[in-house]
Amino acid sequence: MKSEIKDLIVYLDSEDFDEKNIAIIEVASLLEMNTYILNGGKDPSRLEEYKIYLDEDLISIRLDIEEQAEIIDELINRIRAKDELSSSMLWAIGKGRPEAGLVRLVETITACWDEFNDEEAYQSIISMENYMDYDVRKTLSKEEEIIRFLKSKSEAVDQRLWEVAKRVLSKLLKV
């Protein structure tokens, strides 16, 4: 792992809530920017937007899929340890490439979904939906536990949660 990334990852363990939250935003921005680049994105104005969230050291970093997977693994480990910002970490995972995060996200949802609060459930579904843009529906639709999770959350009290759960479930069942 690149030294700048290691330095950033350290802040994910900070006792300072704001410091940790900023680190998650930087991780998400770094994953998103590199996913955009890996997908062939070259629009200078879009790349310029990342300078809002990333300093010079981070903006110049290019991550391949394996490096994205390492970062996502760091997030997953903290989610499974019940970090107070797990929902934000689940959101950040959805910014990476599916090849880097989909399998680990599905494993985590399968193992932990019944312990997720509404915000964690919502963010995990949003991350799955982000990956669906890359046509991974067939993979997800074969995961019975994912279907159970989505069906359960489509009956949630939280309107935002049940709306996204129904939307993603509908997409999966079309396969």
N, C-alpha and C positions, 0 to 999 in steps of 0.2 A: 504494500500500500504506500502511496506517495506520502512524503512527510507532511505536506500541507493538509492532506486528508486526515492523517493521524492526529495532527494538531486540532483539527476541527472536531473529530470524533470525541476527543477528550472532553469537550464542552457538553457533550450529551450526558455526561455524568455529573455535571455541575449541580451544586446545591441551590444555586441562584436560578429561580424559575425563569426570569427574563433572559438570562444568559443562555440557558438551555433552549428556550423557545427560539431565540435568534439562531442558534446553531442548527436547529431543525429546519428553519426557513432557508438557511444557507445550503444545507444538504439537499433539500428539495429543489432549490434553484439550480444547484450544480447538476443534479440528476436530470432535471428537465432540459437544461441547456445542452447537455451532452446527448440526451436522447434526440433532441431536435437536430443536432449536428450529425449523429449517427444515421438519422433518417434522411440525410441529404440536405437539410435546411441550410440556406446560405444568406437569408435576408439580413442585411446589416442592421436595419432598424430593430428587428426582433432581437438580434444578438446584443444590441446596445441596451435593451431593456434590462438585461441581466446585470448590468453594472449598478443598477439600483440596489440589488441585494448581495452582490458579490464584490469583494475587493480585488485588486489587481492580481494577487497571488492565486486566487481561486478562479477568476475569470479566464485565466490562461490555461487552466488544467483541462486536459482531454482524457476522458475515461472510456475504456473499452467495456464490453459487456461484463467481462470477468471482474473488472474493478468496480463496476456498478453493483455487481452481486455481492462483493465484499462489504460495501457500504450498507446495502440492504440487509445483509446478515447482521451487521452491528445494530441496526434498528430493530430487527426481529428479536434479537436476544434481549433487548430492553423491553420490548412489548411483552414477551413471554415472562419477563421478571416483574410485570405489572407496573411499569414506569408510570408516573403521574401524567405524563404527556404522550401516552400510547396512542391516543387518537390522532395527534399531530404527526406522530411517526408513521402511522398507517396511511395518512394522507401523503406523506413524503414518498412512501414506497411506490405509490401510483405514478410518480413522476419519472421513474426509470423505464428501461426497456422491459417488455414482457419476458424476454429470455433471461433477464437478470433477476426478476422478482416474482414472476407469476407462481412458480412452483412453491417457493417459500411462503408467499402470501396465502396460497390455498392450504398448505400444511398448517399454517398458524391459525387460519380461520377454522379449519376442521378441528384442530385441537382445542381451541380456546373460545369459540363463538358464544358458547352458553355462559361465559364469564364476562363477555363484553358489555359495557354500558351502552346506552343508545348512541352516544357520539362515536365510540369505537366501532360499533356495528356500522353506523353510517359511513364513516371514513373508509372502512375496509371494503364496503360495497362500492363506493366511489372509485377506489383504487382498482377493483376488479373491472368496473365499467371502463375506466381509462385503458386497461389492457385489452378490452373487447374491441376497441378501435383497431387493434392489430389482428383481428380475426382469430381469437383464441377461444371462441364460443364452444367449439367441439371439445376442447380439453376440459373446460369448466362444466359443460353439460353432462359429462360422464362422472362427475364428482357428486355422488349422492348426498354427502354431508353438506356440500355447498348448496344444493337444491333445498335441503331441509332448513338450513340457515336462512336462505332467502324467503322461503315460505313462512317461517316463523316471524321474521322481521317485517314481512308484508302485512302482518296483523298487529304491528306495534301501535302504541298510543301516539307516539311522536309522528306527526304527519310527514315531516321531511324524510324520516327514516322509512316509513311504509311506502311512500311514493317512489323513492329510489330503489327499494327492494323489489317492488312490483315491476318497475321498469326493467331492471336487470334480469329478473326472473323471466319476464316476457321475452326478452332477447335470447336468453339461453334456451327456452323451450321451443323456439322457432327452428332450432338446428335439426 
